[in-house]
Amino acid sequence: MRPRILLALGGWCVALSAVAGPALAGNGGFAPVPPESPNAEGITTTWWFITAFILLIFVLVEGLLVLFVLRYRRRRRSRDEDGVQIHGSTRLELMWTAGPVLVLFAIAVFVAVKLPGIADTPSSAAGAPLRVEVVGQQFFWQFRYPNEVVAIDRLRAPAGVPVELVVTAPDWDVVHSWWVPALGGKIDAIPGHVNTTWFQVARPGVYKGRCAELCGLYHAKMLDEVEVMPADAFAAWLEEQASAQQAADPELGRAEWEGVCAKCHGMDAEGGYGPAIPPDTLVDDRAIARVVRAGRALPGRPVMPPVGRDWTDGQIESLNAYLEERFGNQG
């Protein structure tokens, strides 16, 4: 019997070692992504601290289990014969009662120390924070800057400057969750409620995120990116966008079409989740404004939410300008 057991255990070890490499390659999702913001670093440190306790307890418990199985196994004793009677140990029972209490206390103290730095913008952050409104809707993210510049699905931010995010969702929408793993934890976008979070990134780069709350059929398409730029390049971009968006801006319209409309209706309005849209409708300014702001319900089809109910006239004009460029020659 023993050779068979050892052979089976050996087979399991070989199988596990064969799949362990690919599973752990490039982290494999086992640990948080490398943090790029102080609050994300606090989350990662907390994760490793708790994981260390978990692994220690796992090794201790499983090691004692194996030890007891080997030490107190039946050996040649008959099945109906009682084993050696072992009486309790007051000292041992006190240890395994107090141990978990101390572990939980240590974790609670560590988290309590780290939590303020995760949740609140530190007072030591250099410069005044840039405040950006983040609105989650089915199925896109809209960002509004203090000078009324609007962006869709791609948030741009200056390097080295704290960015405060005011996260919400419209009253008629559902709950979403803003999450860029490298820049911090998840924060819910709740209809009619405001939550805040922040990040501060030292080096420029593009950091990817996604909606972390199942928000509908096309939840998987609700992706977002944070592009961190050098401070002077960001200031130039923000000023350029402020000038461009004062009038109909086809670039903003393109972002609205690709990020808001095309996710449901298709890049060429061929339909998909939403119905196909005739080209002559796409060049009708009043029809576009009406359906974007009021939404639409069709018999036997899903209800289209009013995705642009709070859009400014400039946003509607930008969408119309882009659609006329793209579809006007087909009308």
VOPAGU-2260 file (C-alpha; in pm, 1 decimal, decimal comma):
REM VOPAGU-2260
SITE   aa  ch    i         X         Y         Z
SITE  MET   A    0       0,0       0,0       0,0
SITE  ARG   A    1     274,6     244,1      93,2
SITE  PRO   A    2     453,7     233,0    -245,3
SITE  ARG   A    3     124,6     313,1    -418,3
SITE  ILE   A    4      60,3     608,8    -188,2
SITE  LEU   A    5     411,0     742,9    -241,2
SITE  LEU   A    6     373,9     698,3    -616,5
SITE  ALA   A    7      44,0     886,4    -614,9
SITE  LEU   A    8     191,2    1170,3    -409,2
SITE  GLY   A    9     487,8    1188,0    -642,5
SITE  GLY   A   10     256,0    1208,8    -942,1
SITE  TRP   A   11      62,0    1494,2    -784,9
SITE  CYS   A   12     384,8    1682,1    -708,3
SITE  VAL   A   13     502,9    1645,7   -1068,5
SITE  ALA   A   14     166,1    1764,7   -1201,2
SITE  LEU   A   15     160,1    2065,1    -967,5
SITE  SER   A   16     515,4    2162,7   -1055,9
SITE  ALA   A   17     426,8    2144,5   -1426,2
SITE  VAL   A   18     145,0    2396,3   -1394,1
SITE  ALA   A   19     302,7    2615,5   -1125,9
SITE  GLY   A   20     549,1    2781,9   -1363,7
SITE  PRO   A   21     294,2    2915,1   -1616,0
SITE  ALA   A   22      53,6    3008,9   -1336,9
SITE  LEU   A   23     311,0    3221,2   -1155,0
SITE  ALA   A   24     483,1    3363,1   -1462,1
SITE  GLY   A   25     467,1    3741,1   -1453,8
SITE  ASN   A   26     295,5    3734,6   -1113,5
SITE  GLY   A   27       0,3    3541,6   -1261,6
SITE  GLY   A   28    -245,2    3753,4   -1066,0
SITE  PHE   A   29    -117,5    3614,6    -735,5
SITE  ALA   A   30      -1,2    3951,0    -600,7
SITE  PRO   A   31    -106,2    4313,5    -662,8
SITE  VAL   A   32      44,9    4492,2    -961,2
SITE  PRO   A   33     346,9    4712,7    -881,6
SITE  PRO   A   34     211,2    5028,3    -713,5
SITE  GLU   A   35     266,7    5366,4    -876,7
SITE  SER   A   36      88,7    5585,6    -619,4
SITE  PRO   A   37     139,6    5614,5    -240,6
SITE  ASN   A   38    -213,1    5490,3    -164,6
SITE  ALA   A   39    -163,8    5189,6    -394,4
SITE  GLU   A   40     165,7    5123,7    -215,7
SITE  GLY   A   41     -21,9    5122,1     115,8
SITE  ILE   A   42    -267,0    4866,3     -21,2
SITE  THR   A   43      15,8    4647,1    -151,2
SITE  THR   A   44     205,9    4664,2     178,8
SITE  THR   A   45    -109,6    4569,2     368,9
SITE  TRP   A   46    -170,9    4280,3     130,1
SITE  TRP   A   47     179,8    4138,7     184,7
SITE  PHE   A   48     156,6    4188,0     562,7
SITE  ILE   A   49    -170,3    3989,9     584,7
SITE  THR   A   50     -45,4    3730,1     334,8
SITE  ALA   A   51     261,7    3665,9     550,7
SITE  PHE   A   52      38,0    3582,8     848,9
SITE  ILE   A   53    -182,9    3361,2     633,8
SITE  LEU   A   54     113,8    3163,7     500,0
SITE  LEU   A   55     266,4    3133,3     846,8
SITE  ILE   A   56     -58,8    3001,6     995,7
SITE  PHE   A   57    -110,8    2767,0     699,8
SITE  VAL   A   58     237,2    2615,6     735,2
SITE  LEU   A   59     198,3    2587,2    1113,2
SITE  VAL   A   60    -145,6    2422,5    1102,5
SITE  GLU   A   61     -71,1    2188,5     813,2
SITE  GLY   A   62     269,0    2099,5     958,5
SITE  LEU   A   63     116,8    2007,7    1293,3
SITE  LEU   A   64    -155,5    1811,8    1115,0
SITE  VAL   A   65      99,2    1601,1     926,5
SITE  LEU   A   66     306,6    1558,9    1243,6
SITE  PHE   A   67       7,0    1436,2    1443,8
SITE  VAL   A   68    -105,5    1203,8    1164,4
SITE  LEU   A   69     238,4    1040,5    1157,1
SITE  ARG   A   70     297,3    1046,2    1531,8
SITE  TYR   A   71     -39,9     910,1    1640,9
SITE  ARG   A   72    -128,2     684,1    1349,4
SITE  ARG   A   73    -286,4     344,1    1421,5
SITE  ARG   A   74      18,7     136,8    1324,2
SITE  ARG   A   75     -54,4    -229,6    1398,8
SITE  ARG   A   76    -339,7    -164,0    1642,7
SITE  SER   A   77    -668,2    -331,2    1546,8
SITE  ARG   A   78    -950,1    -109,8    1422,1
SITE  ASP   A   79   -1172,2    -171,8    1725,7
SITE  GLU   A   80    -900,0     -93,4    1979,0
SITE  ASP   A   81    -884,0     252,7    2135,3
SITE  GLY   A   82    -568,0     453,8    2095,1
SITE  VAL   A   83    -356,8     600,7    2371,6
SITE  GLN   A   84    -560,7     850,6    2574,5
SITE  ILE   A   85    -405,9    1197,3    2569,1
SITE  HIS   A   86    -520,6    1449,2    2826,1
SITE  GLY   A   87    -547,9    1824,8    2770,2
SITE  SER   A   88    -271,9    2077,8    2830,6
SITE  THR   A   89    -375,6    2407,8    2987,5
SITE  ARG   A   90     -65,1    2585,0    2862,2
SITE  LEU   A   91    -114,7    2462,0    2505,7
SITE  GLU   A   92    -483,3    2553,2    2504,9
SITE  LEU   A   93    -402,7    2904,1    2628,5
SITE  MET   A   94    -142,9    2941,4    2352,9
SITE  TRP   A   95    -373,7    2843,6    2066,8
SITE  THR   A   96    -645,9    3068,7    2209,2
SITE  ALA   A   97    -424,4    3372,9    2258,9
SITE  GLY   A   98    -230,5    3325,9    1932,8
SITE  PRO   A   99    -516,2    3402,1    1692,8
SITE  VAL   A  100    -623,2    3698,6    1908,2
SITE  LEU   A  101    -274,9    3847,2    1884,6
SITE  VAL   A  102    -260,6    3786,4    1508,6
SITE  LEU   A  103    -594,9    3959,3    1450,1
SITE  PHE   A  104    -491,4    4246,5    1678,6
SITE  ALA   A  105    -165,5    4295,0    1486,4
SITE  ILE   A  106    -351,0    4298,6    1153,8
SITE  ALA   A  107    -611,1    4544,6    1285,9
SITE  VAL   A  108    -344,7    4784,1    1416,6
SITE  PHE   A  109    -145,2    4764,8    1092,3
SITE  VAL   A  110    -452,0    4833,2     877,1
SITE  ALA   A  111    -561,8    5120,1    1105,3
SITE  VAL   A  112    -220,0    5281,3    1064,3
SITE  LYS   A  113    -217,7    5240,0     686,0
SITE  LEU   A  114    -583,3    5329,5     616,4
SITE  PRO   A  115    -560,0    5711,7     642,2
SITE  GLY   A  116    -281,6    5719,7     382,3
SITE  ILE   A  117    -488,0    5501,0     151,9
SITE  ALA   A  118    -814,0    5691,4     184,5
SITE  ASP   A  119    -706,1    6055,2     221,8
SITE  THR   A  120    -485,5    6280,3      13,9
SITE  PRO   A  121    -178,6    6338,9     233,6
SITE  SER   A  122    -124,4    6694,5     356,7
SITE  SER   A  123     240,6    6658,7     261,0
SITE  ALA   A  124     153,0    6615,2    -107,3
SITE  ALA   A  125     334,9    6872,8    -317,1
SITE  GLY   A  126     107,2    7139,7    -461,7
SITE  ALA   A  127    -269,5    7179,6    -466,3
SITE  PRO   A  128    -450,2    6868,1    -591,2
SITE  LEU   A  129    -609,2    6859,5    -935,1
SITE  ARG   A  130    -978,4    6786,4    -884,1
SITE  VAL   A  131   -1148,0    6578,0   -1155,6
SITE  GLU   A  132   -1511,4    6467,1   -1164,3
SITE  VAL   A  133   -1548,5    6100,2   -1263,5
SITE  VAL   A  134   -1891,4    5983,1   -1377,0
SITE  GLY   A  135   -1959,5    5616,3   -1446,2
SITE  GLN   A  136   -2240,9    5528,1   -1687,5
SITE  GLN   A  137   -2341,7    5228,0   -1894,0
SITE  PHE   A  138   -2087,0    5169,0   -2042,7
SITE  PHE   A  139   -1826,8    5449,2   -2027,7
SITE  TRP   A  140   -1636,5    5681,0   -1797,2
SITE  GLN   A  141   -1663,0    6057,0   -1833,8
SITE  PHE   A  142   -1405,1    6292,5   -1684,0
SITE  ARG   A  143   -1463,4    6662,6   -1629,6
SITE  TYR   A  144   -1179,7    6898,5   -1536,7
SITE  PRO   A  145   -1210,8    7224,4   -1339,9
SITE  ASN   A  146   -1205,1    7431,1   -1663,2
SITE  GLU   A  147   -1499,8    7221,7   -1800,4
SITE  VAL   A  148   -1282,2    7017,4   -2037,0
SITE  VAL   A  149   -1441,7    6674,7   -2091,4
SITE  ALA   A  150   -1272,7    6342,6   -2171,0
SITE  ILE   A  151   -1414,7    5996,2   -2230,7
SITE  ASP   A  152   -1255,4    5672,5   -2104,3
SITE  ARG   A  153    -904,2    5823,2   -2091,0
SITE  LEU   A  154    -809,0    6040,2   -1797,5
SITE  ARG   A  155    -498,6    6254,2   -1840,8
SITE  ALA   A  156    -312,9    6377,4   -1534,0
SITE  PRO   A  157      14,5    6558,2   -1454,2
SITE  ALA   A  158     308,2    6367,3   -1307,2
SITE  GLY   A  159     403,0    6454,9    -950,1
SITE  VAL   A  160      73,0    6628,8    -872,7
SITE  PRO   A  161    -192,9    6477,5    -644,1
SITE  VAL   A  162    -516,5    6411,6    -833,8
SITE  GLU   A  163    -841,4    6402,3    -637,0
SITE  LEU   A  164   -1121,7    6208,3    -803,4
SITE  VAL   A  165   -1484,7    6288,9    -724,2
SITE  VAL   A  166   -1663,4    5969,8    -828,9
SITE  THR   A  167   -2037,6    5936,4    -886,9
SITE  ALA   A  168   -2304,5    5807,2   -1127,5
SITE  PRO   A  169   -2628,1    5962,5   -1258,5
SITE  ASP   A  170   -2954,6    5897,5   -1073,8
SITE  TRP   A  171   -3094,4    5688,8   -1361,4
SITE  ASP   A  172   -2789,0    5463,9   -1396,2
SITE  VAL   A  173   -2652,3    5168,9   -1195,3
SITE  VAL   A  174   -2360,4    5122,3    -956,9
SITE  HIS   A  175   -2013,7    5113,8   -1114,2
SITE  SER   A  176   -1669,4    5084,9    -955,4
SITE  TRP   A  177   -1362,9    5286,0   -1056,3
SITE  TRP   A  178   -1046,1    5079,0   -1035,3
SITE  VAL   A  179    -697,0    5132,9   -1171,4
SITE  PRO   A  180    -494,4    4872,7    -976,7
SITE  ALA   A  181    -158,3    5049,2   -1003,2
SITE  LEU   A  182    -306,6    5374,0    -869,9
SITE  GLY   A  183    -515,6    5259,5    -573,7
SITE  GLY   A  184    -813,4    5058,4    -461,9
SITE  LYS   A  185   -1166,7    5033,1    -593,0
SITE  ILE   A  186   -1413,3    5315,1    -530,0
SITE  ASP   A  187   -1784,9    5281,5    -607,9
SITE  ALA   A  188   -1964,1    5517,3    -845,9
SITE  ILE   A  189   -2310,1    5519,2    -686,4
SITE  PRO   A  190   -2609,3    5700,0    -843,2
SITE  GLY   A  191   -2677,6    6021,6    -655,9
SITE  HIS   A  192   -2387,5    5967,8    -413,9
SITE  VAL   A  193   -2035,2    6112,8    -419,0
SITE  ASN   A  194   -1721,9    5918,6    -322,3
SITE  THR   A  195   -1366,2    6048,4    -338,1
SITE  THR   A  196   -1029,0    5889,2    -395,7
SITE  TRP   A  197    -690,1    6009,3    -514,8
SITE  PHE   A  198    -357,7    5917,4    -669,8
SITE  GLN   A  199     -19,6    6077,1    -728,2
SITE  VAL   A  200     219,0    5930,6    -983,9
SITE  ALA   A  201     582,7    6030,5   -1017,2
SITE  ARG   A  202     664,8    5890,5   -1359,8
SITE  PRO   A  203     468,7    5935,2   -1684,3
SITE  GLY   A  204     298,8    5632,4   -1831,5
SITE  VAL   A  205     -35,5    5475,5   -1916,3
SITE  TYR   A  206    -212,2    5278,0   -1644,5
SITE  LYS   A  207    -507,5    5058,7   -1734,4
SITE  GLY   A  208    -820,0    4998,2   -1531,8
SITE  ARG   A  209   -1175,6    4873,4   -1559,6
SITE  CYS   A  210   -1514,4    4891,1   -1398,3
SITE  ALA   A  211   -1500,8    4648,0   -1105,3
SITE  GLU   A  212   -1878,0    4622,6   -1051,3
SITE  LEU   A  213   -2097,1    4406,0   -1275,7
SITE  CYS   A  214   -2305,2    4682,5   -1432,0
SITE  GLY   A  215   -2479,6    4522,2   -1727,3
SITE  LEU   A  216   -2436,7    4314,1   -2039,7
SITE  TYR   A  217   -2146,2    4519,6   -2175,3
SITE  HIS   A  218   -1968,5    4555,8   -1841,6
SITE  ALA   A  219   -1654,5    4403,1   -1995,8
SITE  LYS   A  220   -1628,3    4696,6   -2238,5
SITE  MET   A  221   -1623,3    4953,4   -1959,7
SITE  LEU   A  222   -1246,7    4997,2   -1960,8
SITE  ASP   A  223   -1049,2    5308,1   -1876,3
SITE  GLU   A  224    -695,1    5439,8   -1890,5
SITE  VAL   A  225    -501,8    5698,8   -1693,2
SITE  GLU   A  226    -230,9    5870,6   -1893,8
SITE  VAL   A  227      17,3    6045,8   -1667,3
SITE  MET   A  228     201,6    6320,6   -1855,9
SITE  PRO   A  229     484,0    6559,2   -1767,3
SITE  ALA   A  230     330,2    6858,4   -1589,5
SITE  ASP   A  231     410,0    7108,3   -1868,1
SITE  ALA   A  232     274,9    6873,4   -2137,7
SITE  PHE   A  233     -45,2    6824,7   -1937,0
SITE  ALA   A  234     -91,5    7199,9   -1890,3
SITE  ALA   A  235     -50,8    7249,7   -2266,3
SITE  TRP   A  236    -298,5    6970,0   -2342,3
SITE  LEU   A  237    -556,9    7107,8   -2099,2
SITE  GLU   A  238    -530,5    7457,3   -2244,9
SITE  GLU   A  239    -555,8    7322,5   -2598,9
SITE  GLN   A  240    -864,6    7119,4   -2511,0
SITE  ALA   A  241   -1027,4    7418,3   -2342,2
SITE  SER   A  242    -992,6    7617,7   -2664,1
SITE  ALA   A  243   -1100,1    7331,8   -2891,0
SITE  GLN   A  244   -1409,6    7241,2   -2689,4
SITE  GLN   A  245   -1546,9    7594,1   -2685,9
SITE  ALA   A  246   -1673,5    7515,0   -3036,2
SITE  ALA   A  247   -1773,3    7186,3   -3198,0
SITE  ASP   A  248   -1468,6    6964,3   -3152,3
SITE  PRO   A  249   -1466,7    6658,5   -3380,7
SITE  GLU   A  250   -1197,5    6493,4   -3165,7
SITE  LEU   A  251   -1420,7    6506,8   -2859,8
SITE  GLY   A  252   -1705,5    6382,7   -3080,2
SITE  ARG   A  253   -1493,1    6089,7   -3194,2
SITE  ALA   A  254   -1419,5    5998,0   -2831,5
SITE  GLU   A  255   -1791,4    6019,5   -2751,5
SITE  TRP   A  256   -1887,1    5805,1   -3049,2
SITE  GLU   A  257   -1624,1    5537,2   -2986,6
SITE  GLY   A  258   -1651,4    5539,2   -2608,1
SITE  VAL   A  259   -2028,0    5585,4   -2564,4
SITE  CYS   A  260   -2226,8    5509,1   -2878,9
SITE  ALA   A  261   -2023,7    5250,1   -3069,9
SITE  LYS   A  262   -1993,2    5013,7   -2773,8
SITE  CYS   A  263   -2361,8    4929,3   -2817,2
SITE  HIS   A  264   -2441,1    5028,7   -3175,6
SITE  GLY   A  265   -2118,3    4923,3   -3345,7
SITE  MET   A  266   -1832,3    5131,7   -3483,2
SITE  ASP   A  267   -2016,9    5175,8   -3814,2
SITE  ALA   A  268   -2367,1    5190,8   -3659,1
SITE  GLU   A  269   -2430,6    4835,7   -3782,0
SITE  GLY   A  270   -2597,7    4731,3   -3456,5
SITE  GLY   A  271   -2497,5    4481,5   -3191,4
SITE  TYR   A  272   -2630,3    4526,0   -2842,6
SITE  GLY   A  273   -2826,3    4827,2   -2968,2
SITE  PRO   A  274   -3008,5    4852,0   -3302,1
SITE  ALA   A  275   -2843,8    4958,5   -3625,6
SITE  ILE   A  276   -2868,9    5332,6   -3690,6
SITE  PRO   A  277   -2944,4    5458,1   -4044,5
SITE  PRO   A  278   -2683,2    5707,1   -4172,4
SITE  ASP   A  279   -2948,0    5972,9   -4236,8
SITE  THR   A  280   -3031,3    5966,6   -3864,3
SITE  LEU   A  281   -2665,5    6012,2   -3774,5
SITE  VAL   A  282   -2648,0    6342,6   -3962,9
SITE  ASP   A  283   -2974,3    6475,3   -3818,1
SITE  ASP   A  284   -2854,1    6708,3   -3541,8
SITE  ARG   A  285   -3189,1    6734,1   -3367,3
SITE  ALA   A  286   -3251,6    6359,1   -3375,2
SITE  ILE   A  287   -2908,3    6286,9   -3229,3
SITE  ALA   A  288   -2950,4    6545,5   -2953,0
SITE  ARG   A  289   -3297,0    6412,1   -2869,7
SITE  VAL   A  290   -3201,6    6044,8   -2844,2
SITE  VAL   A  291   -2872,6    6108,7   -2659,3
SITE  ARG   A  292   -3034,9    6330,9   -2399,3
SITE  ALA   A  293   -3369,8    6154,4   -2360,5
SITE  GLY   A  294   -3284,5    5793,9   -2439,6
SITE  ARG   A  295   -3523,6    5566,0   -2621,9
SITE  ALA   A  296   -3736,8    5257,2   -2572,5
SITE  LEU   A  297   -3823,4    5036,5   -2869,3
SITE  PRO   A  298   -4079,0    4751,1   -2863,2
SITE  GLY   A  299   -3901,8    4426,2   -2791,7
SITE  ARG   A  300   -3562,4    4591,6   -2755,9
SITE  PRO   A  301   -3361,7    4705,2   -2453,5
SITE  VAL   A  302   -3420,7    5055,5   -2329,1
SITE  MET   A  303   -3146,4    5300,3   -2424,7
SITE  PRO   A  304   -3055,4    5512,0   -2121,5
SITE  PRO   A  305   -3021,2    5890,4   -2159,0
SITE  VAL   A  306   -2642,7    5868,9   -2184,7
SITE  GLY   A  307   -2606,4    6240,7   -2255,5
SITE  ARG   A  308   -2873,8    6390,3   -2032,2
SITE  ASP   A  309   -2614,2    6603,8   -1854,5
SITE  TRP   A  310   -2400,7    6674,8   -2159,9
SITE  THR   A  311   -2339,1    7038,3   -2248,1
SITE  ASP   A  312   -2441,0    7186,2   -2581,2
SITE  GLY   A  313   -2072,3    7178,8   -2676,6
SITE  GLN   A  314   -2057,6    6801,8   -2621,8
SITE  ILE   A  315   -2365,1    6745,3   -2839,0
SITE  GLU   A  316   -2228,1    6974,5   -3109,4
SITE  SER   A  317   -1894,0    6792,7   -3098,0
SITE  LEU   A  318   -2069,8    6458,4   -3147,1
SITE  ASN   A  319   -2271,5    6596,4   -3437,5
SITE  ALA   A  320   -1958,6    6744,2   -3597,6
SITE  TYR   A  321   -1781,5    6408,3   -3589,0
SITE  LEU   A  322   -2084,5    6214,1   -3717,6
SITE  GLU   A  323   -2127,1    6453,8   -4008,2
SITE  GLU   A  324   -1761,0    6401,6   -4098,5
SITE  ARG   A  325   -1788,1    6024,5   -4074,6
SITE  PHE   A  326   -2138,2    5950,4   -4204,2
SITE  GLY   A  327   -2245,5    6263,9   -4386,4
SITE  ASN   A  328   -2130,4    6139,5   -4725,2
SITE  GLN   A  329   -2358,5    5836,6   -4690,1
SITE  GLY   A  330   -2681,3    6026,2   -4626,7
